[in-house]
């Protein structure tokens, strides 16, 4: 509330950081507006400089806005932790994480969070503060 009115968001990293923080504070409309700013920076040429090249940091910031912002992904006590939210404008979103050589697919939709773990070993995560043990999907089922 204090810093945002003083921020011009000309840096390609600024909107994504604000999106993540707004989502963490459960200000989803504000988080979504910052997400749009970071994801469309080059597409809409906000800074009138796209002829000079693309903002790779903004592309990474788009991913961070989704995974860390809306997905609420953090590492807490050496484990993955999620506090997912979904913008009203979306039906669902998904992403994959490679965490310690284990691939985890995360799908968030209006009904909640869904996880698919690849590999041979189970993995525990935190979902909204609660411990959840994920069992790997069979290799035949994953194909």
N, C-alpha and C positions, 0 to 999 in steps of 0.2 A: 504493500500500500504506500510506503514511503518512497521507494526508489523508482518504481515503475513510471510515475508521471514525469520523472526527470530523464528517462531513457528514450533515446531517439530510435533505437533498434536499427541503426545503419550497419552494425556488425552482423555478419552472417551467423554468428553464434548466439546472438542476443535473444531472438524469438524462441528458439528451442529451449533455452534455459528457463525462460519465463513460462513456456508451455508446461514443462516438467513441474515447475514449482506450483503453477496454478492447479494442475491436476492433483498434486499432492495435497493441496489445500481444499480439494473438492470444488473448485471453481471451474466446472467443466466448460461452460460457454467461453470463458476467458481462455482456458487452455486450448480449446479448439480454434479460436481466432489466432492465437500465437502459432499453433500448429500450421494453419493455412499460410501464415506469413512465411514460416520457414520452408514449407514444402513447395511454395509457389514463387519463391524469391527469383529464381532464374526464369521460370516459365512465364511469369508476368513482367519480368525485367523491372522489378521495383526500383532498383538503384540506377537504372539507365546505363548499365555498364556490361551487359551480357556479351557484347562484341569483344570484350577483353578476356573472356573466359568464364567458366562455370565456377560456382562457389561449392567446392567439394565439402567444405565444412557444413554448409547448409544441408547438403544431401545426408551427411552423417547425422546432423541435427534432426532431420525428419525421422530417421530411424530411432534416435534417442527419444524423441517426443512420443512415439508410439510405444516403444518398449519400456522405457523408464517412466514416462509420463502416464499414458493411459494404462499400460500394463502394470505399472507400479513395481517393476522389477528392481530388486536390490539384493545385495549379498549381506545377510545377517548371520552372525555366528557361523561363518564358513558354509552357509547353505543358501540356496536360492530362495527368495521370498517374493511373493506377488500380492499386490493389492489392486486388482484390475477394475477399471471403469471403462465405460463405452460412451463416446459422444452420441448425443441424440440423433445426429445426422447419419450415423452408421448403423448397419445391421450387425456387422461383425468385423473382426480383423484377426490376423494371425501372424505369427513370426516363429522363427526357429532360433534356438540358442545352442551353441556348443559350449557346454560347461564341463570342464575337466574331462574332455574327450567323450562326452556323452551328448547325444543330440536330443533335444527336447523341443517338440512342436507345441506351441501354445495357441489355442483358439479361444477368443473371447467373443461371445455373442450375447444377445439380450437375455438368454437363460442362465448365463454364468460362464465360468472358465472350464476349459477342457484341455487335457494334456495327453500327449503321446510321447512315450520315451522309447528311443531306439537303444539297442544293445542287449546285454545279457544280465545286467544287475539292476536291482531296484534302486530307487533314489528317493530320499525324503526331501520335501520342500515345505515351505510355509505358504499358506493361502489365507489371506486376511487374518494372519496371526495364528492360524491353526495348523498343526503338523499334518501333512498328507504324505502317504507313502505311494509312490508311483511304481507300478510294475511295468517292465518292458513289454512292448507289443511283440508278438511273434513275427519272425522274419517273413513267413508266408502271408500273414495278415497285413503286413505293411506294404506289400507289393500291389 
